[in-house]
Amino acid sequence: IGQEAMVRTLSNAIAGGRIAHAFILTGVRGVGKTTTARIIARALNCTGPDGKGGPTIEPCGVCDNCLRIAEDRHVDVLEMDAASRTGIGDIREIIDSVRYAPASARYKIYIIDEVHMLSTAAFNGLLKTLEEPPAHVKFIFATTEIRKVPVTVLSRCQRFDLRRVDAETLIAHLAMIAGKEQVTVEPEALALIARAAEGSVRDALSLLDQAIAHGNGEVQAAPVRDMLGLADRVQVFDLFDQVMRGEIAAALAALRRQYDAGVDPLLVLQDMLELTHWLTRIKITPEAADDVTVAEAERRRGREMAMALSMPVLYRAWEMLLKG
């Protein structure tokens, strides 16, 4: 989900028969790099329900190759974790096996996860094979740290940058999963989870799972806020408002209440920083207040506060919070 550009490029390449011999997938944690690698493996090896199909952008999911790849037991699709097998010895095993034809699939596919963890010697050992691999071999690399991969390796691969999944897509995805799990969820709770996940689908799913357990089958905003250790957004607005009005005693009392409730003071400052940034954006571009992950009451209040505060005041608040 949320990777339309990559899906379009790969679909066109497979449909046109212009399939690269090596791919490198990069992006932050939990956006679907390893999942994509497995989908590519199925797409290239799918034979269709009748056993006569070629590479397809719609793997059938019922042929022998599709089933065995999905269950992680295909002899021709080898998945290796470079974090635990970093040396030249491990790569030499791959280089030696490359020359043999696939046992039952169309292509022999090597998926190397966290490829940036390979040693320099291992990368160098891989170079010649990457440059001129046999026609029946495909390499798919996945990494969170593309800068640690040597340029000589990058230049031999087709590169795909998987972007962070935007909040709207994440919320829709989580809502769909909650529906399948027959769990009742508050839209505000999903917005909180999507915001906390920072574009990572895996993080969002872990948090949703935790929220379902936490709420005993019901996902509501207040328990999710407690679970994430977030200060209540209304309290953040109140605190910021009190500080800006110079009501120091009230502001200190509000901070103390949050502290006693178990909220981390650093999170309070970070929330206020985020609020300052958001108000500054509303000041410059009023449509910034139309963010779907923000509740309607907060949007209205945000507009009012942005109107009341001047740019120099917001700028100084930002500087002091950042230093604080």
C-alpha positions, -999 to +999 in steps of 0.1 A: +000+000+000+011+036-006+038+028-031+020+035-064+051+048-083+071+016-076+041-006-084+035+012-118+072+009-128+075-028-119+041-036-135+053-019-168+086-037-166+070-072-161+043-065-187+070-054-212+094-082-204+121-057-194+130-072-160+162-061-144+186-087-130+190-070-097+167-047-076+175-027-045+146-016-023+152+012+002+131+031+028+124+034+065+115+004+086+081-012+080+071+003+046+072-031+028+107-037+014+109-074+023+072-079+015+077-063-019+108-086-025+086-117-018+058-104-041+084-098-069+096-134-064+060-147-068+053-124-098+084-136-117+078-173-109+040-176-111+029-202-137-009-194-134-036-219-123-032-239-155+007-241-152+013-223-185+014-186-174+045-164-176+058-136-153+027-116-143+019-085-122-010-105-107+004-137-091-024-163-090-016-174-055-028-210-063+000-224-084+027-245-068+054-218-070+031-191-055+021-213-026+056-225-018+071-189-019+042-176+003+050-204+028+087-197+027+096-232+015+106-227-021+140-242-029+147-216-056+139-185-036+166-180-010+162-154+017+193-143+036+196-119+064+228-099+059+227-087+096+235-122+108+256-135+078+279-107+069+311-124+057+326-134+023+320-171+032+282-166+032+283-148-001+306-174-016+279-200-010+255-178-031+281-173-059+288-210-061+251-219-063+243-192-089+256-213-118+231-241-112+198-239-129+166-236-108+151-269-095+115-261-103+109-223-107+115-201-137+141-179-119+164-185-090+158-155-067+181-143-039+166-120-014+192-103+008+177-083+037+196-054+054+222-057+026+242-027+040+255-050+068+276-070+044+314-066+048+335-049+021+349-083+011+314-097+007+303-068-015+334-071-036+328-109-040+293-101-052+302-075-078+312-098-107+281-120-103+259-089-101+274-075-133+270-106-154+245-130-137+232-160-155+198-154-172+180-176-147+191-156-116+176-124-100+189-105-070+166-085-047+183-064-020+165-046+008+181-019+031+172+009+055+206+025+050+212+030+013+243+052+019+262+023+033+259+003+001+289+008-022+282+028-053+296+000-074+268-023-062+241+005-065+251+011-102+244-025-110+209-025-095+175-010-104+167+012-073+133+017-058+128+042-029+098+032-009+083+063+007+067+067+041+030+058+039+008+089+044-016+092+073-048+090+052-037+057+035-026+043+069-059+052+085-079+035+057-056+004+059-060+001+097-098+006+094-100-022+069-080-045+092-101-036+122-132-044+101-119-078+093-109-084+129-145-073+139-132-047+162-150-014+169-126+016+165-129+053+170-116+073+140-097+096+164-079+065+178-068+054+143-056+090+136-035+088+168-020+054+159-013+066+123+005+098+136+026+077+161+036+052+134+053+080+114+046+064+080+056+028+090+029+003+083+045-023+106+047+001+135+010+010+129+000-026+129+019-034+161+003-004+178-032-014+165-026-049+178-016-035+212-046-012+213-070-041+205-055-060+235-055-029+257-091-021+250-103-057+250-116-057+215-126-020+214-102+008+203-110+041+218-090+074+217-085+079+254-070+044+262-048+047+230-036+081+242-027+065+275-011+036+258+011+058+237+020+079+267+008+110+248-004+141+267-040+147+259-040+171+229-065+194+246-041+197+276-013+206+252-034+234+237-044+246+272-008+246+284+005+265+253-024+289+256-016+296+293+021+301+286+013+325+257-011+345+279+015+347+307-007+327+332+024+311+347+008+296+379-019+279+359+006+266+334+029+251+361-002+235+377-012+220+344+023+207+338+023+191+373-010+174+367+003+159+335+035+148+352+015+132+380-006+113+354+027+097+341+033+119+310+070+123+302+079+160+304+101+157+273+069+145+254+051+176+266+078+198+252+079+179+219+041+182+217+044+219+223+071+221+196+048+203+172+020+226+180+042+257+175+053+244+142+017+236+131+004+271+142+033+287+123+023+267+092-014+278+096-001+314+099+016+311+065-008+287+047-042+286+063-051+253+045-025+235+068-054+235+093-073+210+072-051+180+083-072+148+085-053+134+114-064+164+136-098+165+152-123+192+141-123+209+175-084+211+174-085+226+139-109+253+149-088+261+180-056+260+160-070+286+136-080+309+164-046+307+181-027+312+149-047+344+143-040+357+178-003+351+178+023+370+158+051+354+138+080+368+161+062+353+192+058+319+175+095+320+163+107+328+199+085+301+214+100+276+189+136+286+197+130+284+235+112+250+233+139+236+211+167+247+235+146+236+265 
